[in-house]
């Protein structure tokens, strides 16, 4: 497949970027997995992303959102309803990778989540994301 970036660092990074946007939309518009896949398949960055990773993580998050939210609630210094949609999207993505993507080291998951939060989240919210994921990573798996 032309432009298939599956497995590359840049492709994985693009898929995470798209996933934050898709998970944000899922929360705001209550989009289905099929609607999200159809929409993001037309995004210019989709062809440059790790499409397999995008699909697997999106499906995992949507199927396991309640369990992932429980992890957030266990480690958060605030209630889930106080968490903005961008922060929750990043946390859901990162927790899905920690739980489901054992080929990605915890440090990489956390660093990528912090960078996504800096790009899309509220000022200084990356500190909250970093602290929560640091605690959750030691619960989910050891590095």
C-alpha positions, -999 to 999 in steps of 0.1 A, spaced: 0 0 0 14 34 -10 20 57 20 15 29 45 35 41 75 24 12 97 50 5 124 71 37 119 75 62 147 61 90 126 31 68 116 24 59 152 27 96 162 2 106 135 -22 79 146 -21 91 182 -28 127 169 -58 114 150 -70 93 179 -71 123 202 -92 141 177 -115 110 172 -119 104 209 -127 141 215 -154 139 188 -167 106 202 -173 124 236 -188 156 221 -209 142 193 -214 106 205 -201 93 172 -200 55 166 -168 37 159 -179 32 123 -187 69 118 -153 78 133 -134 53 111 -152 65 79 -146 102 88 -109 98 97 -101 76 67 -107 107 46 -83 128 67 -51 137 48 -29 125 77 -47 91 78 -26 78 49 6 88 67 -5 72 100 -3 37 115 -38 28 104 -38 -5 122 -28 12 154 -56 38 149 -83 11 144 -72 -12 172 -68 16 198 -100 33 188 -119 0 191 -103 -9 224 -111 25 240 -147 24 228 -152 -11 241 -134 -5 274 -142 32 282 -158 24 315 -128 4 328 -104 30 315 -124 57 332 -122 37 365 -84 38 362 -86 76 357 -109 80 387 -86 59 409 -56 81 402 -71 115 395 -70 144 420 -104 156 406 -136 139 396 -142 127 361 -168 153 354 -142 180 360 -120 165 333 -121 183 300 -128 163 268 -93 168 255 -76 156 287 -99 126 289 -92 117 252 -55 118 258 -58 97 290 -80 72 273 -56 68 245 -26 65 268 -43 40 291 -54 19 261 -18 18 249 -5 9 284 -31 -19 286 -33 -32 251 -1 -22 232 27 -40 250 51 -32 222 51 5 233 72 12 264 54 30 293 79 59 290 70 64 254 32 63 261 36 89 288 59 112 268 36 111 238 5 118 260 23 148 276 31 161 241 -4 157 229 -17 174 260 7 203 254 -6 206 218 -43 203 224 -50 207 261 -54 235 285 -23 253 298 -4 232 323 -29 203 320 1 182 308 13 181 345 -19 164 356 -18 139 326 19 131 334 12 125 371 -18 104 365 -2 82 339 29 78 360 8 63 388 -14 43 364 16 28 345 30 13 376 -4 -3 383 -9 -15 347 26 -28 339 61 -24 350 89 -11 328 
